[in-house]
Amino acid sequence: QVQLVESGGGLVQAGGSLRLSCVASGRIFSSHLMGWFRQAPGKEREFVALIRWSTGRPTTADSMKGRFTISRDNAKNTVYLQMSELKPEDTAVYYCARANSYSTSAHDYLNWGQGTQVTVSS
């Protein structure tokens, strides 16, 4: 069973940058996809980005294109989320997760980390 641990969250001023990391213990198969989701208080969990493990091809939510970049280091079983030009509305708990096939729906992800808090001040 894959276990996921996020890190890298914190407090940053608007316009700043953060890089989140998610380390997976257990095997990640080449057919898997790794995704980032976020959840703000009172809101549903929303899709941020995903990456195809076999090829490294990314998909990013439209509202975050150009600011957020997902990448992975397969040798380290780690997926990253580089965030720049951060806005107060980016404040949320950020989660990494694993799915067996392409999906931007949280319902299709089978393994989840505990999350890491990102707070963006104005």
C-alpha positions as CSV (number, residue, x, y, z in Angstrom):
1,Q,0.0,0.0,0.0
2,V,1.3,3.4,-1.0
3,Q,1.8,5.9,1.8
4,L,2.2,9.6,1.0
5,V,3.7,12.4,3.1
6,E,3.5,16.1,2.1
7,S,5.9,18.8,3.2
8,G,6.9,22.3,2.3
9,G,3.8,24.3,3.3
10,G,4.0,27.4,5.3
11,L,3.2,31.1,5.4
12,V,4.1,33.3,2.4
13,Q,3.3,36.8,1.3
14,A,1.2,37.4,-1.8
15,G,3.4,37.2,-4.9
16,G,5.8,34.8,-3.3
17,S,6.6,31.2,-4.0
18,L,6.6,27.8,-2.3
19,R,7.5,24.3,-3.4
20,L,5.6,21.4,-1.9
21,S,7.0,17.9,-1.9
22,C,5.2,14.5,-1.6
23,V,7.2,11.4,-0.8
24,A,5.7,8.1,-1.5
25,S,6.6,4.9,0.3
26,G,5.7,1.8,-1.4
27,R,5.7,1.1,-5.1
28,I,4.4,3.6,-7.6
29,F,3.6,1.8,-10.8
30,S,4.3,3.3,-14.2
31,S,0.6,3.3,-15.0
32,H,-0.3,5.4,-11.9
33,L,-1.0,9.1,-11.8
34,M,0.0,11.4,-9.0
35,G,-2.1,14.5,-8.3
36,W,-2.3,17.5,-6.1
37,F,-5.6,18.7,-4.6
38,R,-6.4,21.5,-2.2
39,Q,-9.2,22.3,0.2
40,A,-10.0,25.6,1.7
41,P,-12.3,26.0,4.7
42,G,-15.9,25.6,3.7
43,K,-15.0,24.6,0.2
44,E,-14.9,21.3,-1.7
45,R,-11.6,19.6,-2.4
46,E,-10.5,20.9,-5.8
47,F,-8.1,19.6,-8.4
48,V,-4.7,21.4,-8.8
49,A,-2.5,19.3,-11.0
50,L,-1.6,15.8,-11.9
51,I,1.3,14.0,-13.5
52,R,1.6,10.8,-15.5
53,W,4.2,8.7,-13.7
54,S,5.4,6.9,-16.7
55,T,6.1,9.9,-18.9
56,G,6.1,12.9,-16.6
57,R,3.5,14.7,-18.7
58,P,1.6,17.2,-16.5
59,T,-1.9,18.5,-16.4
60,T,-2.7,21.7,-14.4
61,A,-6.1,23.2,-13.6
62,D,-6.9,26.1,-15.8
63,S,-7.1,28.6,-13.0
64,M,-3.5,27.8,-12.0
65,K,-1.8,27.4,-15.3
66,G,1.3,29.6,-15.6
67,R,1.6,29.8,-11.8
68,F,1.7,26.2,-10.6
69,T,4.0,23.5,-12.0
70,I,3.9,19.8,-11.1
71,S,7.0,17.6,-11.6
72,R,8.3,14.3,-10.3
73,D,11.6,12.6,-9.4
74,N,10.9,8.9,-10.0
75,A,14.1,7.8,-8.5
76,K,13.1,9.4,-5.2
77,N,9.4,8.5,-5.5
78,T,8.6,12.2,-5.0
79,V,6.2,14.6,-6.7
80,Y,6.6,18.3,-6.4
81,L,4.3,21.3,-6.8
82,Q,6.1,24.5,-7.5
83,M,3.8,27.5,-6.8
84,S,4.6,31.0,-7.8
85,E,2.7,34.3,-7.8
86,L,0.7,33.1,-4.9
87,K,-2.5,34.8,-4.0
88,P,-4.5,34.8,-0.8
89,E,-7.1,32.6,-2.5
90,D,-4.5,29.9,-2.8
91,T,-4.7,29.5,1.0
92,A,-5.7,25.9,1.6
93,V,-4.5,22.5,2.8
94,Y,-2.7,20.9,-0.1
95,Y,-2.9,17.1,-0.5
96,C,-1.1,14.7,-2.8
97,A,-2.8,11.6,-4.0
98,R,-2.6,8.6,-6.3
99,A,-4.9,7.3,-9.0
100,N,-4.8,4.3,-11.2
101,S,-5.9,6.2,-14.3
102,Y,-6.4,9.7,-15.6
103,S,-8.8,11.7,-13.6
104,T,-9.2,15.2,-12.2
105,S,-11.9,14.0,-9.7
106,A,-10.9,13.5,-6.1
107,H,-13.3,10.5,-6.0
108,D,-11.0,8.6,-8.3
109,Y,-7.9,8.9,-6.1
110,L,-7.2,6.0,-3.9
111,N,-4.3,7.1,-1.6
112,W,-4.0,10.4,0.1
113,G,-1.4,12.1,2.3
114,Q,-2.2,14.0,5.4
115,G,-1.9,17.4,3.8
116,T,0.2,20.5,4.3
117,Q,-1.1,23.9,5.1
118,V,-0.3,26.8,2.7
119,T,-1.2,30.3,3.9
120,V,-0.8,33.3,1.7
121,S,-1.0,36.7,3.3
122,S,-2.1,39.9,1.6
